[in-house]
Amino acid sequence: MNEPQTSSPRRRLQELLAIPDRLRTEAQWDELHELEISLAPGNRADVAPPRSYTTTPSAAPPRSRPSEGGGEVKKTFRKRHKKPPPKASTP
């Protein structure tokens, strides 16, 4: 039942996930939870820490410039048409 850790943690996780929930033992559930926690992105020891996204003046993206025509870019909006009022019926 208890086999040595010859397989990788990811492979063992896949093996445990292949077992139907209702057939897993408590020990398998515990191992599954430990593997999920240890392999979570924030807990990986073999992966470099995430980069910080602070911008420095040399790394800042270029700012957008107005078109050659000069002046500000004007947004155009679609005009919404109202429905005509219902016609009154004549008796």
The first five atom37 places (N, CA, C, CB, O) and aatype in JSON, in Angstrom:
{
  "aatype": [12, 2, 6, 14, 5, 16, 15, 15, 14, 1, 1, 1, 10, 5, 6, 10, 10, 0, 9, 14, 3, 1, 10, 1, 16, 6, 0, 5, 17, 3, 6, 10, 8, 6, 10, 6, 9, 15, 10, 0, 14, 7, 2, 1, 0, 3, 19, 0, 14, 14, 1, 15, 18, 16, 16, 16, 14, 15, 0, 0, 14, 14, 1, 15, 1, 14, 15, 6, 7, 7, 7, 6, 19, 11, 11, 16, 13, 1, 11, 1, 8, 11, 11, 14, 14, 14, 11, 0, 15, 16, 14],
  "atom_mask": [
    [1, 1, 1, 1, 1],
    [1, 1, 1, 1, 1],
    [1, 1, 1, 1, 1],
    [1, 1, 1, 1, 1],
    [1, 1, 1, 1, 1],
    [1, 1, 1, 1, 1],
    [1, 1, 1, 1, 1],
    [1, 1, 1, 1, 1],
    [1, 1, 1, 1, 1],
    [1, 1, 1, 1, 1],
    [1, 1, 1, 1, 1],
    [1, 1, 1, 1, 1],
    [1, 1, 1, 1, 1],
    [1, 1, 1, 1, 1],
    [1, 1, 1, 1, 1],
    [1, 1, 1, 1, 1],
    [1, 1, 1, 1, 1],
    [1, 1, 1, 1, 1],
    [1, 1, 1, 1, 1],
    [1, 1, 1, 1, 1],
    [1, 1, 1, 1, 1],
    [1, 1, 1, 1, 1],
    [1, 1, 1, 1, 1],
    [1, 1, 1, 1, 1],
    [1, 1, 1, 1, 1],
    [1, 1, 1, 1, 1],
    [1, 1, 1, 1, 1],
    [1, 1, 1, 1, 1],
    [1, 1, 1, 1, 1],
    [1, 1, 1, 1, 1],
    [1, 1, 1, 1, 1],
    [1, 1, 1, 1, 1],
    [1, 1, 1, 1, 1],
    [1, 1, 1, 1, 1],
    [1, 1, 1, 1, 1],
    [1, 1, 1, 1, 1],
    [1, 1, 1, 1, 1],
    [1, 1, 1, 1, 1],
    [1, 1, 1, 1, 1],
    [1, 1, 1, 1, 1],
    [1, 1, 1, 1, 1],
    [1, 1, 1, 0, 1],
    [1, 1, 1, 1, 1],
    [1, 1, 1, 1, 1],
    [1, 1, 1, 1, 1],
    [1, 1, 1, 1, 1],
    [1, 1, 1, 1, 1],
    [1, 1, 1, 1, 1],
    [1, 1, 1, 1, 1],
    [1, 1, 1, 1, 1],
    [1, 1, 1, 1, 1],
    [1, 1, 1, 1, 1],
    [1, 1, 1, 1, 1],
    [1, 1, 1, 1, 1],
    [1, 1, 1, 1, 1],
    [1, 1, 1, 1, 1],
    [1, 1, 1, 1, 1],
    [1, 1, 1, 1, 1],
    [1, 1, 1, 1, 1],
    [1, 1, 1, 1, 1],
    [1, 1, 1, 1, 1],
    [1, 1, 1, 1, 1],
    [1, 1, 1, 1, 1],
    [1, 1, 1, 1, 1],
    [1, 1, 1, 1, 1],
    [1, 1, 1, 1, 1],
    [1, 1, 1, 1, 1],
    [1, 1, 1, 1, 1],
    [1, 1, 1, 0, 1],
    [1, 1, 1, 0, 1],
    [1, 1, 1, 0, 1],
    [1, 1, 1, 1, 1],
    [1, 1, 1, 1, 1],
    [1, 1, 1, 1, 1],
    [1, 1, 1, 1, 1],
    [1, 1, 1, 1, 1],
    [1, 1, 1, 1, 1],
    [1, 1, 1, 1, 1],
    [1, 1, 1, 1, 1],
    [1, 1, 1, 1, 1],
    [1, 1, 1, 1, 1],
    [1, 1, 1, 1, 1],
    [1, 1, 1, 1, 1],
    [1, 1, 1, 1, 1],
    [1, 1, 1, 1, 1],
    [1, 1, 1, 1, 1],
    [1, 1, 1, 1, 1],
    [1, 1, 1, 1, 1],
    [1, 1, 1, 1, 1],
    [1, 1, 1, 1, 1],
    [1, 1, 1, 1, 1]
  ],
  "atom_positions": [
    [[0.83, -1.18, 0.0], [0.0, 0.0, 0.0], [0.87, 1.25, 0.0], [-0.94, 0.0, 1.2], [0.7, 2.13, -0.84]],
    [[1.82, 1.32, 0.95], [2.73, 2.46, 1.0], [3.95, 2.16, 0.14], [3.15, 2.78, 2.46], [4.82, 1.4, 0.55]],
    [[4.0, 2.75, -1.03], [5.13, 2.54, -1.91], [6.1, 3.71, -1.78], [4.67, 2.37, -3.38], [5.67, 4.81, -1.43]],
    [[7.38, 3.5, -2.04], [8.35, 4.58, -1.9], [8.09, 5.69, -2.9], [9.77, 4.05, -2.07], [7.44, 5.49, -3.92]],
    [[8.61, 6.88, -2.6], [8.4, 8.05, -3.45], [9.3, 7.99, -4.67], [8.65, 9.36, -2.66], [10.22, 8.8, -4.79]],
    [[9.07, 7.05, -5.58], [9.87, 6.95, -6.79], [9.28, 7.79, -7.91], [9.98, 5.51, -7.23], [10.0, 8.25, -8.8]],
    [[7.98, 8.0, -7.88], [7.34, 8.8, -8.93], [7.33, 10.27, -8.51], [5.9, 8.3, -9.21], [7.47, 10.6, -7.33]],
    [[7.15, 11.13, -9.48], [7.13, 12.56, -9.2], [5.84, 12.92, -8.48], [7.28, 13.38, -10.51], [4.85, 12.2, -8.59]],
    [[5.84, 14.03, -7.75], [4.63, 14.44, -7.04], [3.46, 14.68, -7.98], [4.89, 15.7, -6.24], [2.31, 14.37, -7.65]],
    [[3.73, 15.23, -9.16], [2.65, 15.47, -10.12], [2.03, 14.17, -10.59], [3.17, 16.28, -11.32], [0.81, 14.06, -10.74]],
    [[2.88, 13.18, -10.83], [2.36, 11.88, -11.29], [1.53, 11.23, -10.18], [3.53, 10.94, -11.7], [0.47, 10.65, -10.45]],
    [[2.02, 11.32, -8.94], [1.27, 10.75, -7.82], [-0.07, 11.46, -7.66], [2.09, 10.85, -6.52], [-1.08, 10.82, -7.37]],
    [[-0.08, 12.79, -7.85], [-1.33, 13.54, -7.77], [-2.32, 13.04, -8.81], [-1.07, 15.05, -7.95], [-3.5, 12.86, -8.52]],
    [[-1.84, 12.82, -10.03], [-2.71, 12.32, -11.09], [-3.24, 10.92, -10.76], [-1.97, 12.29, -12.42], [-4.39, 10.61, -11.04]],
    [[-2.38, 10.09, -10.15], [-2.83, 8.75, -9.76], [-3.94, 8.83, -8.71], [-1.65, 7.93, -9.22], [-4.93, 8.11, -8.79]],
    [[-3.76, 9.72, -7.74], [-4.78, 9.87, -6.7], [-6.08, 10.45, -7.25], [-4.25, 10.76, -5.57], [-7.16, 10.06, -6.83]],
    [[-5.96, 11.38, -8.21], [-7.16, 11.96, -8.8], [-7.91, 10.96, -9.67], [-6.8, 13.19, -9.62], [-9.1, 11.12, -9.93]],
    [[-7.21, 9.93, -10.14], [-7.85, 8.91, -10.98], [-8.75, 8.0, -10.15], [-6.79, 8.08, -11.71], [-9.64, 7.34, -10.69]],
    [[-8.52, 7.95, -8.84], [-9.34, 7.12, -7.96], [-10.66, 7.85, -7.7], [-8.58, 6.81, -6.61], [-10.64, 9.02, -7.34]],
    [[-11.8, 7.18, -7.88], [-13.09, 7.84, -7.6], [-13.16, 8.31, -6.14], [-14.28, 6.88, -7.91], [-12.62, 7.65, -5.24]],
    [[-13.8, 9.43, -5.91], [-13.88, 10.03, -4.58], [-14.4, 9.04, -3.53], [-14.79, 11.26, -4.61], [-13.85, 8.96, -2.43]],
    [[-15.42, 8.31, -3.86], [-16.03, 7.44, -2.85], [-15.17, 6.24, -2.52], [-17.38, 6.97, -3.33], [-15.42, 5.56, -1.52]],
    [[-14.14, 5.96, -3.35], [-13.27, 4.81, -3.1], [-11.94, 5.19, -2.44], [-13.0, 4.08, -4.39], [-11.16, 4.31, -2.08]],
    [[-11.67, 6.48, -2.27], [-10.41, 6.91, -1.65], [-10.43, 6.68, -0.15], [-10.13, 8.39, -1.96], [-11.45, 6.89, 0.52]],
    [[-9.28, 6.25, 0.36], [-9.16, 6.09, 1.81], [-8.79, 7.43, 2.44], [-8.09, 5.01, 2.16], [-8.46, 8.38, 1.73]],
    [[-8.86, 7.5, 3.76], [-8.49, 8.74, 4.45], [-7.03, 9.09, 4.2], [-8.74, 8.61, 5.97], [-6.69, 10.26, 4.01]],
    [[-6.17, 8.08, 4.18], [-4.75, 8.32, 3.92], [-4.54, 8.89, 2.51], [-3.94, 7.01, 4.1], [-3.71, 9.78, 2.31]],
    [[-5.31, 8.37, 1.54], [-5.2, 8.89, 0.17], [-5.72, 10.32, 0.09], [-5.98, 7.99, -0.8], [-5.14, 11.14, -0.62]],
    [[-6.8, 10.63, 0.81], [-7.31, 12.0, 0.84], [-6.27, 12.94, 1.43], [-8.62, 12.08, 1.65], [-6.03, 14.03, 0.91]],
    [[-5.65, 12.51, 2.54], [-4.63, 13.35, 3.17], [-3.46, 13.59, 2.24], [-4.15, 12.71, 4.46], [-2.97, 14.71, 2.11]],
    [[-2.99, 12.53, 1.58], [-1.88, 12.66, 0.64], [-2.26, 13.57, -0.52], [-1.45, 11.29, 0.12], [-1.46, 14.39, -0.97]],
    [[-3.48, 13.43, -1.01], [-3.97, 14.26, -2.11], [-3.95, 15.73, -1.71], [-5.38, 13.84, -2.51], [-3.5, 16.58, -2.48]],
    [[-4.45, 16.04, -0.51], [-4.48, 17.43, -0.06], [-3.07, 17.98, 0.12], [-5.25, 17.54, 1.26], [-2.81, 19.13, -0.24]],
    [[-2.17, 17.18, 0.67], [-0.79, 17.64, 0.84], [-0.13, 17.92, -0.5], [0.03, 16.6, 1.61], [0.58, 18.92, -0.64]],
    [[-0.36, 17.05, -1.48], [0.21, 17.26, -2.81], [-0.37, 18.5, -3.47], [-0.03, 16.04, -3.69], [0.37, 19.28, -4.09]],
    [[-1.69, 18.71, -3.35], [-2.3, 19.89, -3.95], [-1.73, 21.17, -3.33], [-3.83, 19.86, -3.76], [-1.47, 22.14, -4.04]],
    [[-1.52, 21.16, -2.02], [-0.97, 22.34, -1.35], [0.48, 22.56, -1.77], [-1.07, 22.2, 0.18], [0.87, 23.69, -2.07]],
    [[1.27, 21.5, -1.79], [2.68, 21.66, -2.12], [2.9, 22.05, -3.58], [3.44, 20.38, -1.81], [3.89, 22.7, -3.9]],
    [[1.99, 21.66, -4.47], [2.14, 21.97, -5.89], [1.41, 23.24, -6.31], [1.65, 20.82, -6.72], [1.43, 23.6, -7.48]],
    [[0.77, 23.92, -5.37], [0.07, 25.17, -5.7], [1.09, 26.2, -6.16], [-0.74, 25.71, -4.47], [2.23, 26.19, -5.69]],
    [[0.71, 27.1, -7.08], [1.66, 28.06, -7.64], [2.41, 28.89, -6.6], [0.94, 28.98, -8.57], [3.59, 29.18, -6.8]],
    [[1.78, 29.28, -5.53], [2.44, 30.11, -4.53], [3.38, 29.34, -3.63], [0.0, 0.0, 0.0], [4.18, 29.95, -2.92]],
    [[3.29, 28.02, -3.62], [4.08, 27.2, -2.71], [5.21, 26.44, -3.38], [3.2, 26.25, -2.0], [5.9, 25.67, -2.7]],
    [[5.41, 26.61, -4.65], [6.44, 25.84, -5.34], [7.82, 26.37, -4.98], [6.23, 25.9, -6.86], [8.06, 27.58, -5.02]],
    [[8.7, 25.48, -4.62], [10.07, 25.87, -4.26], [10.97, 25.91, -5.49], [10.64, 24.91, -3.22], [11.96, 26.64, -5.5]],
    [[10.64, 25.14, -6.53], [11.5, 25.06, -7.71], [11.25, 26.17, -8.72], [11.32, 23.73, -8.38], [11.95, 26.24, -9.73]],
    [[10.28, 27.03, -8.47], [9.94, 28.09, -9.41], [10.4, 29.43, -8.85], [8.42, 28.1, -9.69], [10.29, 29.68, -7.65]],
    [[10.92, 30.28, -9.71], [11.37, 31.6, -9.28], [10.16, 32.42, -8.8], [12.11, 32.33, -10.42], [9.06, 32.22, -9.3]],
    [[10.37, 33.34, -7.86], [9.25, 34.16, -7.4], [8.71, 35.02, -8.54], [9.67, 35.05, -6.21], [9.46, 35.36, -9.45]],
    [[7.44, 35.36, -8.5], [6.86, 36.16, -9.59], [7.53, 37.53, -9.67], [5.35, 36.33, -9.4], [7.98, 38.09, -8.67]],
    [[7.58, 38.04, -10.87], [8.18, 39.35, -11.1], [7.3, 40.44, -10.53], [8.42, 39.6, -12.59], [6.07, 40.32, -10.51]],
    [[7.93, 41.49, -10.06], [7.13, 42.63, -9.62], [6.87, 43.49, -10.85], [7.85, 43.46, -8.48], [7.72, 43.6, -11.74]],
    [[5.74, 44.08, -10.9], [5.34, 44.84, -12.07], [5.47, 46.34, -11.85], [3.92, 44.5, -12.45], [4.67, 47.12, -12.38]],
    [[6.45, 46.74, -11.08], [6.68, 48.17, -10.91], [7.38, 48.68, -12.16], [7.52, 48.48, -9.63], [8.23, 47.99, -12.72]],
    [[7.03, 49.84, -12.57], [7.63, 50.39, -13.79], [8.67, 51.42, -13.42], [6.55, 51.0, -14.7], [8.49, 52.22, -12.51]],
    [[9.74, 51.37, -14.15], [10.78, 52.38, -14.0], [10.69, 53.27, -15.22], [12.21, 51.74, -13.85], [10.1, 52.88, -16.22]],
    [[11.27, 54.48, -15.16], [11.17, 55.37, -16.33], [11.67, 54.73, -17.62], [11.93, 56.64, -16.07], [11.12, 55.01, -18.68]],
    [[12.7, 53.89, -17.55], [13.21, 53.28, -18.77], [12.29, 52.16, -19.27], [14.61, 52.74, -18.54], [12.31, 51.83, -20.45]],
    [[11.5, 51.56, -18.37], [10.65, 50.44, -18.75], [9.2, 50.86, -18.98], [10.71, 49.38, -17.69], [8.37, 50.03, -19.33]],
    [[8.89, 52.13, -18.8], [7.52, 52.6, -18.97], [7.11, 52.52, -20.43], [7.36, 54.05, -18.44], [7.92, 52.84, -21.31]],
    [[5.89, 52.11, -20.72], [5.45, 52.06, -22.11], [5.32, 53.46, -22.7], [4.1, 51.32, -22.21], [5.04, 54.42, -21.97]],
    [[5.52, 53.6, -23.99], [5.4, 54.93, -24.59], [3.96, 55.43, -24.5], [5.86, 54.91, -26.06], [3.01, 54.66, -24.63]],
    [[3.82, 56.7, -24.29], [2.48, 57.28, -24.19], [1.91, 57.49, -25.59], [2.5, 58.62, -23.42], [2.65, 57.75, -26.54]],
    [[0.61, 57.37, -25.7], [0.0, 57.55, -27.0], [-0.01, 59.04, -27.34], [-1.44, 56.98, -27.02], [-0.17, 59.89, -26.47]],
    [[0.17, 59.32, -28.6], [0.22, 60.71, -29.07], [-0.99, 60.98, -29.94], [1.53, 61.0, -29.84], [-1.49, 60.07, -30.6]],
    [[-1.46, 62.22, -29.97], [-2.57, 62.54, -30.86], [-2.15, 62.36, -32.32], [-3.08, 63.98, -30.63], [-0.96, 62.38, -32.64]],
    [[-3.13, 62.19, -33.19], [-2.84, 61.98, -34.6], [-2.2, 63.23, -35.2], [-4.13, 61.62, -35.37], [-2.19, 64.3, -34.59]],
    [[-1.67, 63.08, -36.4], [-0.97, 64.17, -37.07], [-1.83, 65.4, -37.28], [-0.45, 63.69, -38.39], [-1.3, 66.5, -37.41]],
    [[-3.13, 65.24, -37.32], [-4.02, 66.37, -37.56], [-3.98, 67.38, -36.42], [0.0, 0.0, 0.0], [-4.46, 68.5, -36.58]],
    [[-3.44, 67.0, -35.3], [-3.35, 67.89, -34.16], [-4.67, 67.93, -33.41], [0.0, 0.0, 0.0], [-5.7, 67.52, -33.94]],
    [[-4.63, 68.42, -32.22], [-5.85, 68.53, -31.43], [-6.19, 67.21, -30.75], [0.0, 0.0, 0.0], [-5.44, 66.24, -30.83]],
    [[-7.32, 67.2, -30.1], [-7.74, 66.01, -29.38], [-8.52, 65.07, -30.28], [-8.59, 66.4, -28.17], [-9.12, 65.49, -31.27]],
    [[-8.51, 63.82, -29.93], [-9.28, 62.84, -30.66], [-10.69, 62.87, -30.1], [-8.65, 61.39, -30.56], [-10.9, 62.7, -28.89]],
    [[-11.66, 63.09, -30.97], [-13.03, 63.22, -30.54], [-13.75, 61.89, -30.75], [-13.75, 64.36, -31.3], [-13.69, 61.31, -31.83]],
    [[-14.43, 61.43, -29.71], [-15.2, 60.21, -29.83], [-16.55, 60.53, -30.45], [-15.36, 59.53, -28.46], [-17.17, 61.55, -30.15]],
    [[-16.98, 59.64, -31.31], [-18.31, 59.81, -31.88], [-19.22, 58.77, -31.27], [-18.28, 59.69, -33.44], [-18.84, 57.61, -31.11]],
    [[-20.4, 59.17, -30.94], [-21.36, 58.28, -30.34], [-22.53, 58.08, -31.29], [-21.84, 58.83, -28.99], [-22.9, 58.99, -32.04]],
    [[-23.09, 56.9, -31.25], [-24.26, 56.63, -32.08], [-25.48, 57.29, -31.44], [-24.49, 55.11, -32.26], [-25.66, 57.25, -30.23]],
    [[-26.28, 57.87, -32.28], [-27.5, 58.5, -31.8], [-28.57, 57.43, -31.66], [-27.96, 59.64, -32.75], [-28.82, 56.66, -32.59]],
    [[-29.19, 57.39, -30.53], [-30.26, 56.42, -30.32], [-31.58, 57.03, -30.76], [-30.33, 55.99, -28.84], [-31.91, 58.16, -30.39]],
    [[-32.3, 56.31, -31.52], [-33.59, 56.78, -32.01], [-34.69, 56.29, -31.08], [-33.84, 56.3, -33.46], [-34.71, 55.13, -30.66]],
    [[-35.58, 57.19, -30.79], [-36.73, 56.81, -29.97], [-37.79, 56.18, -30.85], [-37.3, 58.04, -29.2], [-37.9, 56.49, -32.04]],
    [[-38.54, 55.31, -30.26], [-39.66, 54.7, -31.0], [-40.74, 55.76, -31.14], [-40.21, 53.42, -30.27], [-40.99, 56.53, -30.21]],
    [[-41.38, 55.8, -32.3], [-42.48, 56.77, -32.46], [-43.64, 56.39, -31.53], [-42.97, 56.82, -33.94], [-43.86, 55.21, -31.26]],
    [[-44.36, 57.37, -31.06], [-45.48, 57.07, -30.19], [-46.54, 56.27, -30.96], [-46.1, 58.37, -29.6], [-46.67, 56.43, -32.17]],
    [[-47.28, 55.42, -30.27], [-48.3, 54.64, -30.98], [-49.39, 55.56, -31.53], [-48.93, 53.57, -30.05], [-49.78, 56.54, -30.91]],
    [[-49.85, 55.21, -32.69], [-50.91, 56.02, -33.32], [-52.22, 55.8, -32.59], [-51.06, 55.68, -34.83], [-52.54, 54.68, -32.17]],
    [[-52.96, 56.86, -32.44], [-54.27, 56.75, -31.78], [-55.24, 56.14, -32.77], [-54.79, 58.14, -31.27], [-55.29, 56.53, -33.94]],
    [[-56.0, 55.21, -32.31], [-56.98, 54.59, -33.2], [-58.21, 55.49, -33.3], [-57.38, 53.15, -32.7], [-58.66, 56.05, -32.3]],
    [[-58.73, 55.63, -34.49], [-59.92, 56.46, -34.71], [-61.15, 55.58, -34.73], [-59.81, 57.27, -36.04], [-61.18, 54.58, -35.44]],
    [[-62.14, 55.94, -33.97], [-63.37, 55.11, -33.96], [-64.23, 55.31, -35.17], [-64.18, 55.39, -32.74], [-65.28, 54.68, -35.28]]
  ]
}
